[in-house]
Amino acid sequence: MKVAGGEKGEKTKDIEDRDNEVVLRRIISPKYPIDPYELLGFRNFKTPRIVPKEEVGTPVQEFFRDATVFLTGGTGFLGQVLIEKLLRCCPHINKIYVLVRVKRNKSPADRFETIFQDPLFDRLRYEVPNFQEKINYMSGRIDQPLLGLSEEDRSKISSDVNIIYHCAATVNFNEMLAKAIKVNTMGTQEVIKVARDVKSLKALLYVSTVFSFCNHIYVGEKLYPMHIEPEAMIELVEQKSAAELETERAAHMKEWPQTYVFSKALAERLILKEVSNLPVAILRPSQIISTWREPLRGWLNNKYGPLGIILAVGLGILHIHEGDLREETTDMVPVDMVVNSLICATKEVALNHKIKSNLNETVPVYNYVNGNQNQTTWKYFADIGMDEVVKNWGFSIAIWYPSSISVTKRSLYPIANLFLHRIPGLLIDFICILTKREPILTKIYQKLDQVRDILRYYKERKWLFKTDNVQSLWKNLSPEDKEIFYFDMKNVDWAEYLKCSILGARVFLMKDEILTLPAARKKMTRLYIIHQLIKFIFYSLLMLFGMYMLIRFIEYRVNDLILRSKQ
């Protein structure tokens, strides 16, 4: 939703609205009664207003009054949602300093100029038009000493900042060990060094993962000992080459399946050892997925996780999956609720902080998961998701009708993968090369195989997560804060969530505009007919082949009996 600017802009908007209304009459009908713009939340924006300085907010909002925040990972999935929420719902916040890496010769300001054009910020741009006045960009890198900050920026952080959010990480689960340690573990160490110089620090929140100690079946809201301490691992990274460490990764990681969770566990141990006198806490979310309620429903900007799998099926790319989905549970939390819990935990950490007397003092940990309150299975998630794709939100860029089968025997999966994925992918890519188009399916199937290998570990195991701190945090909120900063997982309606998420993935991630829905629905019907026709031909040929083999067998037996009778 955009605000018209000037007479010319208003006329253009009127024409666009009129044209869109014509298309909307085709999108919304007795067969398709849902307004997609309403479902995603585009019609729920509030009237812009300047909040008077003397207006008193909720307890959480007042905690952020005149506060200055320093944020790492602001360009990431979680970081963007955090920035949007703080600027929209904490009107008296002073400033947000964002650590930004210069990328492709684009300055931090240029990078965020592009980011702020994303639909995620449509509501913020509409309700708080001058929000950019409260953001300062600081050039730096998480893998550099003191974050690569200039002396001037370090001085600003030291004198101005009250709250630090460390969200930056490399989220590649199978990142090279050296890089994962440098970014996720040593990067955390550099954040701590910067935090020690902050004169008025109220809270330092580190965003980890609930799977950081996945080698424990029962995961409490506490830190666990490891076979190697972070200092020793950091020393190895500094002494050895990346290639040498890679050959030794299994020996160093032991029970941890990927470098991501291993480096996150080391970072948590580092925090326990090095911040005994700082107001620090760790938030451990499970798989973070698209938004549930705000600022828009179903927003996401990456293809990782369960929704990426559903997208691949919905686009007609993925046709088989490994394992029995009926038995496999999945733990997911919407990104907007993760952000709300993070913001509320900030206030609690600041108020409850006491100087620790020794290293045995524990760091507050918040396990933010759905499993204990509102568990769902992969089958339920996949069935509802596919139902929404087929019935309501088909993709105009789909290459085949959405269909998928489970291969429960692991030994059969490579065969099915070869005939249903790899060979068709090679044939289609060959056609693309002949027609001078970019071949992509082979690369996609390679990526999907990597994702499958990563997810297998988590699909085959079940954990019990303790969530007492999160439950207490929710219970102690005021009614007003519970409304503004909602994060109670037990009331998430997964069917309704998936309806929004599939449409959101279509619009925000795949850039498949809402106005293409009529054409997409027609295409889905055509693909269904072709899909059924090919299935009919395939099974008919299979039946004919079976009949042919049966007739040949009968002929063989009859001839054999005749020969025997003549002897």
C-alpha positions in Angstrom: 0.0 0.0 0.0 1.5 3.3 -1.0 0.5 6.9 -0.1 -0.2 9.0 -3.2 2.0 11.9 -3.7 0.8 14.9 -5.6 -2.0 15.4 -8.1 -0.4 13.3 -10.8 0.3 10.5 -8.3 -3.3 10.5 -7.1 -4.6 10.2 -10.7 -2.3 7.4 -11.5 -3.3 5.6 -8.3 -7.0 6.0 -9.1 -6.4 4.4 -12.5 -4.4 1.6 -11.0 -7.1 1.0 -8.3 -9.9 0.9 -11.0 -7.9 -1.5 -13.1 -7.1 -3.6 -10.1 -10.8 -3.7 -9.1 -11.7 -5.3 -12.4 -9.1 -8.0 -11.8 -10.2 -8.4 -8.1 -13.7 -9.3 -9.3 -12.1 -12.2 -11.1 -9.9 -13.1 -8.0 -12.8 -12.9 -5.5 -15.8 -15.0 -6.4 -18.2 -17.5 -4.8 -15.6 -20.2 -5.6 -12.7 -18.0 -4.3 -14.4 -15.9 -1.5 -11.1 -14.8 0.2 -9.8 -11.3 -0.4 -6.0 -11.9 -0.7 -5.1 -8.3 0.2 -7.2 -8.6 3.3 -5.7 -12.0 4.2 -2.1 -10.6 4.0 -3.0 -7.5 6.0 -2.7 -4.8 3.4 -6.1 -3.4 4.4 -5.2 -3.2 8.1 -2.9 -0.3 8.2 -3.6 2.4 10.8 -4.0 6.1 10.2 -0.6 7.8 10.4 -0.2 9.9 13.5 2.6 11.6 15.5 2.7 10.2 19.0 3.1 13.1 21.5 6.2 12.9 23.7 4.0 13.1 26.8 1.8 10.2 25.8 2.5 7.2 28.1 2.8 3.8 26.5 2.7 0.3 27.8 5.4 -0.9 30.3 7.4 -2.4 27.4 7.0 0.7 25.3 8.1 2.9 28.1 11.2 0.7 28.7 12.3 1.7 25.2 11.6 5.4 25.8 14.7 7.4 24.8 16.7 4.1 24.4 19.4 3.7 21.8 19.7 0.2 20.3 22.8 -1.3 18.6 21.9 -4.2 16.3 24.0 -6.8 14.4 22.3 -8.8 11.6 19.9 -6.0 10.7 19.9 -6.9 7.0 18.8 -10.5 7.8 15.4 -12.1 8.1 15.0 -11.6 11.9 16.9 -8.3 12.0 14.6 -6.6 9.5 11.5 -7.7 11.4 13.0 -6.4 14.6 13.8 -3.0 13.1 10.3 -2.7 11.7 8.7 -3.7 15.0 10.8 -1.4 17.2 10.2 1.7 15.0 6.4 1.1 14.6 5.5 -0.1 18.1 8.0 1.8 20.3 7.3 5.4 19.3 9.6 7.0 21.8 12.7 5.0 21.0 15.6 7.3 20.4 17.9 5.6 17.8 18.8 2.3 16.2 22.5 1.9 15.3 22.7 -0.9 12.7 26.0 -2.7 11.9 26.1 -3.1 8.1 28.6 -4.7 5.8 29.6 -2.9 2.6 28.5 -5.3 -0.1 29.0 -5.1 -3.9 30.3 -1.6 -3.6 27.0 -0.5 -2.0 27.1 1.7 1.1 25.1 0.7 4.2 22.6 3.5 3.5 22.2 2.2 -0.1 21.6 -1.3 1.1 18.9 -0.2 3.5 17.3 2.0 0.9 16.7 -1.1 -1.1 15.6 -3.1 2.0 13.1 -0.4 3.0 11.3 -0.8 -0.4 10.4 -4.3 0.6 6.6 -4.9 1.4 7.7 -5.7 5.0 8.1 -2.0 5.5 4.9 -0.9 3.7 3.0 -0.5 7.0 5.9 1.3 8.7 6.3 3.7 5.7 2.5 4.4 5.8 2.0 4.7 9.6 5.4 6.3 10.5 6.6 8.2 7.4 9.7 9.7 9.0 10.9 6.5 10.6 14.3 6.6 8.8 15.3 9.6 11.0 15.8 7.2 13.9 18.3 4.9 12.1 22.0 5.3 11.9 24.2 3.0 9.8 27.6 1.8 11.0 30.0 0.2 8.5 31.6 -3.0 9.8 31.9 -6.8 9.7 31.0 -9.3 12.4 34.2 -11.3 11.6 36.6 -8.4 12.2 38.2 -7.3 15.5 35.9 -5.0 17.3 33.4 -5.6 14.5 35.5 -3.5 12.1 33.9 -0.3 13.6 35.6 3.0 13.3 36.8 4.8 16.4 34.0 7.4 16.0 31.3 4.7 15.8 32.8 2.9 18.8 32.7 6.1 20.7 29.0 6.6 19.8 28.1 3.1 20.9 30.0 3.6 24.1 28.3 6.8 25.1 24.8 6.4 23.5 23.7 2.7 23.5 21.6 1.1 26.1 20.5 -2.1 24.4 22.4 -4.5 22.2 20.9 -7.2 19.9 23.3 -9.7 18.4 21.4 -11.4 15.6 24.2 -11.7 13.0 25.2 -15.2 12.0 26.0 -17.4 9.0 22.9 -19.5 8.7 24.5 -22.0 6.3 24.1 -25.2 8.3 27.1 -26.8 6.6 29.3 -23.8 6.4 33.1 -24.5 6.5 34.1 -25.0 10.1 36.6 -22.1 10.2 34.1 -19.6 8.8 31.3 -20.7 11.1 33.6 -20.3 14.1 34.9 -16.9 12.9 31.4 -15.5 12.3 29.2 -17.2 14.9 31.6 -17.7 17.8 34.4 -15.2 17.4 31.9 -12.6 16.1 30.0 -13.0 19.4 33.3 -12.5 21.3 33.8 -9.2 19.4 30.3 -8.1 20.3 31.0 -8.7 24.0 34.2 -6.6 23.7 32.2 -3.7 22.3 29.5 -4.2 24.9 32.0 -4.0 27.8 32.8 -0.4 26.8 29.1 0.7 26.8 28.6 3.0 29.7 24.8 2.6 30.2 24.1 -0.9 29.0 20.7 -2.2 30.2 20.6 -5.4 28.2 22.5 -7.5 25.7 20.4 -10.2 23.9 22.0 -12.9 21.9 19.8 -14.8 19.4 21.0 -18.4 19.2 19.0 -21.6 18.3 17.2 -24.1 20.4 19.2 -26.8 18.6 22.5 -25.4 19.8 22.7 -28.4 22.2 20.9 -30.8 20.0 23.0 -33.7 21.4 20.7 -33.5 24.4 17.2 -35.0 24.1 16.0 -32.9 27.0 17.0 -29.2 26.4 16.6 -27.1 29.5 16.8 -23.3 29.6 20.4 -23.5 30.6 23.9 -24.0 29.1 25.5 -27.4 28.9 29.2 -28.4 29.1 31.0 -29.3 25.9 33.9 -31.6 25.0 35.9 -28.5 23.9 35.8 -24.9 25.3 35.3 -22.0 22.9 38.8 -20.6 23.7 40.4 -23.8 22.6 38.4 -23.9 19.4 39.2 -20.3 18.6 42.9 -21.0 19.1 42.6 -23.9 16.6 41.0 -21.6 14.0 43.7 -19.0 14.5 46.5 -21.6 14.2 45.3 -23.9 11.4 44.2 -23.3 7.8 40.6 -23.5 6.8 41.3 -26.6 4.6 43.1 -28.3 7.4 40.3 -27.7 9.9 37.8 -29.0 7.3 39.5 -32.4 7.2 39.3 -32.5 11.0 35.8 -31.2 11.5 34.2 -34.6 12.6 36.9 -35.0 15.3 36.3 -31.4 16.6 32.5 -31.4 16.4 31.9 -34.9 17.9 28.1 -35.2 18.5 27.1 -32.0 16.7 25.7 -32.7 13.1 26.5 -29.3 11.5 28.9 -26.4 11.9 26.0 -24.0 12.5 24.7 -25.6 15.7 28.2 -26.4 16.9 29.4 -22.8 16.5 26.2 -21.5 18.2 26.8 -23.8 21.2 30.4 -22.5 21.5 29.1 -18.9 21.3 26.7 -19.6 24.2 29.6 -21.1 26.3 31.6 -18.0 25.5 28.9 -15.8 26.8 28.7 -17.7 30.0 32.4 -17.3 30.6 32.9 -13.7 29.5 29.9 -11.6 30.5 29.6 -12.4 34.2 29.1 -8.7 35.0 26.8 -7.7 32.1 23.0 -7.8 31.8 22.9 -10.6 29.1 20.4 -13.3 28.0 20.1 -15.8 25.3 17.0 -16.3 23.2 16.8 -19.8 21.5 14.1 -20.0 18.8 13.4 -23.1 16.9 13.0 -23.0 13.1 12.0 -19.4 12.3 9.3 -19.2 9.6 7.2 -16.4 8.0 5.2 -13.8 9.9 1.9 -14.8 11.5 0.1 -11.5 12.3 2.3 -8.4 11.5 3.3 -6.2 10.0 1.9 -8.3 7.1 0.8 -11.9 7.3 2.9 -14.5 5.6 6.0 -12.4 4.9 9.3 -14.0 4.4 12.4 -13.4 2.3 14.2 -16.8 2.2 13.6 -20.3 1.0 15.0 -22.1 4.0 12.9 -24.5 6.2 9.6 -26.2 5.8 8.0 -23.5 3.6 10.8 -23.9 1.1 9.9 -27.5 0.8 6.2 -26.7 0.2 7.2 -24.1 -2.3 9.2 -26.7 -4.3 6.2 -29.0 -4.3 3.8 -26.2 -5.2 5.9 -25.2 -8.2 5.9 -28.7 -9.5 9.6 -29.2 -8.8 9.7 -31.6 -5.8 7.8 -34.9 -6.3 9.1 -37.2 -3.6 10.1 -36.8 0.0 12.0 -39.2 2.3 10.4 -40.7 5.4 6.9 -41.1 7.0 5.5 -37.6 7.4 2.8 -38.9 9.7 5.3 -39.7 12.4 7.6 -36.7 12.0 7.0 -33.6 14.1 8.3 -30.2 13.2 9.0 -27.3 15.6 8.5 -23.9 14.0 7.9 -20.4 15.3 6.7 -17.3 13.3 9.4 -14.6 13.0 7.1 -11.8 14.3 6.5 -13.7 17.5 10.2 -14.4 17.9 10.8 -10.7 17.7 8.1 -9.9 20.2 9.5 -12.4 22.7 13.0 -10.9 22.1 11.7 -7.4 22.8 9.8 -8.4 26.0 12.8 -10.4 27.3 15.0 -7.3 26.9 12.9 -5.5 29.5 12.9 -8.5 31.9 16.7 -8.9 31.6 17.3 -5.3 32.4 15.1 -5.3 35.4 16.3 -8.6 36.8 20.0 -8.1 36.3 22.3 -8.6 39.2 26.1 -8.5 39.2 27.3 -12.1 39.1 29.8 -13.1 41.7 31.4 -16.0 39.8 31.3 -18.0 36.6 28.9 -20.6 38.1 26.2 -18.0 37.8 23.8 -18.9 35.0 22.9 -16.7 32.0 19.1 -16.4 31.5 18.0 -18.6 28.6 14.7 -18.5 26.8 13.7 -21.5 24.7 11.1 -20.2 22.3 9.4 -23.2 20.6 6.0 -24.5 19.7 6.5 -28.2 20.5 5.4 -28.1 24.1 2.2 -26.2 23.5 1.1 -26.5 19.9 2.8 -29.3 18.1 2.3 -30.1 14.5 3.5 -32.9 12.2 5.2 -32.6 8.8 2.2 -34.4 7.2 -0.3 -31.9 8.6 1.9 -29.0 7.5 2.4 -30.4 4.0 -1.3 -31.5 3.5 -2.7 -28.1 4.5 0.0 -26.3 2.5 -0.6 -28.3 -0.7 -4.4 -27.9 -0.2 -4.0 -24.1 -0.2 -1.7 -24.2 -3.3 -4.1 -26.4 -5.3 -7.4 -24.8 -4.2 -6.6 -21.1 -3.8 -3.1 -19.8 -4.4 -1.6 -21.7 -7.3 1.6 -20.3 -8.9 1.6 -18.7 -12.3 5.3 -19.8 -12.7 4.6 -23.5 -11.8 6.2 -26.0 -14.2 4.0 -28.9 -13.2 1.0 -29.8 -11.1 1.8 -30.1 -7.4 2.1 -33.8 -6.4 4.3 -35.6 -4.0 4.7 -39.1 -2.6 6.5 -40.4 0.5 9.3 -42.9 0.2 9.5 -44.5 3.6 12.4 -46.9 2.8 15.7 -44.9 2.6 17.2 -47.5 0.3 14.5 -46.8 -2.4 14.8 -43.0 -2.2 17.9 -42.7 -4.5 16.1 -44.7 -7.2 13.0 -42.6 -7.0 15.1 -39.4 -6.9 16.9 -40.5 -10.0 13.7 -41.2 -12.1 11.4 -38.4 -10.7 13.9 -35.6 -10.2 17.4 -36.0 -11.7 16.6 -37.5 -15.1 13.6 -35.1 -15.8 15.7 -32.2 -14.6 18.6 -33.1 -17.0 16.1 -33.4 -19.9 14.5 -30.0 -19.2 17.8 -28.3 -18.7 19.0 -29.8 -22.0 15.9 -28.3 -23.7 16.7 -25.0 -22.0 20.2 -25.0 -23.4 18.9 -25.7 -26.9 16.4 -22.8 -26.6 19.1 -20.5 -25.2 17.6 -20.3 -21.7 19.3 -20.7 -18.4 19.3 -24.4 -17.1 18.4 -24.4 -13.4 16.7 -27.6 -12.5 19.8 -29.6 -12.0 21.1 -27.0 -9.5 17.8 -26.9 -7.8 17.7 -30.7 -7.3 21.3 -30.6 -5.9 20.2 -27.9 -3.4 17.1 -29.9 -2.4 19.3 -32.9 -1.8 21.5 -30.8 0.5 18.4 -29.6 2.4 17.1 -33.1 2.7 20.4 -34.3 4.2 20.3 -31.4 6.7 16.7 -31.9 7.7 17.0 -35.6 8.1 18.8 -35.3 11.4 16.0 -33.1 12.8 13.1 -35.1 11.3 14.3 -38.4 12.8 14.7 -37.1 16.3 12.4 -35.7 19.0 13.4 -33.3 21.7 11.7 -32.1 24.9 12.3 -28.4 25.4 11.9 -26.7 28.7 10.1 -23.3 28.4 9.5 -22.1 31.9 11.3 -18.8 31.4 9.3 -18.0 28.2 6.0 -19.0 30.0 6.9 -16.7 33.0 7.8 -13.9 30.6 4.4 -14.1 28.9 2.5 -14.4 32.2 4.1 -11.3 33.7 3.2 -9.0 30.7 0.5 -6.4 31.1 -2.7 -7.0 29.0 -1.7 -4.1 26.7 1.7 -5.5 26.1 0.2 -9.0 25.4 -1.8 -7.4 22.6 1.1 -5.3 21.1 3.9 -7.9 21.6 2.0 -11.1 21.2 4.1 -14.3 21.4 1.9 -17.1 23.0 2.4 -20.1 20.7 -0.4 -22.2 22.1 -3.0 -20.0 20.3 -1.5 -20.2 16.8 -4.0 -21.6 14.3 -1.7 -23.6 12.0 -4.4 -24.0 9.3 -5.0 -20.3 9.2 -1.3 -19.6 9.4 -0.6 -21.8 6.4 -3.3 -20.1 4.3 -1.5 -16.8 4.9 2.0 -18.3 4.5 1.4 -20.0 1.1 0.0 -16.8 -0.3 2.7 -14.7 1.4 5.5 -17.0 -0.1 3.8 -16.6 -3.5 3.7 -12.8 -3.3 6.7 -11.8 -1.2 9.3 -14.5 -2.0 8.4 -15.7 -5.5 7.3 -12.2 -6.6 4.2 -13.8 -8.2 1.8 -10.9 -7.9 -1.8 -11.2 -6.6 -3.2 -10.0 -9.9 -1.8 -13.1 -11.6 -4.1 -15.4 -9.6 -6.8 -15.8 -12.3 -4.2 -16.9 -14.8 -2.5 -19.1 -12.2 -5.8 -20.9 -11.4 -6.4 -21.6 -15.1 -2.9 -22.8 -15.5 -3.4 -25.1 -12.4 -6.4 -26.6 -14.1 -4.5 -27.2 -17.3 -1.6 -28.8 -15.4 -4.0 -31.0 -13.5 -5.5 -32.3 -16.8 -2.1 -32.9 -18.3 -0.9 -34.6 -15.0 -3.9 -36.9 -14.9 -3.5 -37.7 -18.6 0.1 -38.6 -18.3 -0.7 -40.8 -15.2 -3.4 -42.5 -17.2 -1.0 -43.2 -20.1 1.7 -44.4 -17.7 -0.5 -46.8 -15.8 -2.1 -48.0 -19.0 1.2 -48.8 -20.5 2.2 -50.4 -17.3 -0.9 -52.5 -17.3 -0.4 -53.4 -20.9 3.2 -54.4 -20.2 1.9 -56.5 -17.3 -0.7 -58.2 -19.4 1.9 -58.8 -22.1 4.2 -60.4 -19.6 1.3 -62.5 -18.1 0.3 -63.7 -21.6 3.9 -64.6 -22.4 4.2 -66.5 -19.1 1.0 -68.4 -19.8 2.2 -69.3 -23.3 5.5 -70.5 -21.8 3.7 -72.6 -19.2 1.3 -74.1 -21.8 4.1 -74.9 -24.2 6.1 -76.4 -21.4 3.1 -78.6 -20.4 2.6 -79.7 -24.0 6.3 -80.7 -24.3 6.1 -82.6 -21.1 2.9 -84.4 -22.2 4.6 -85.5 -25.4 7.6 -87.0 -23.6 
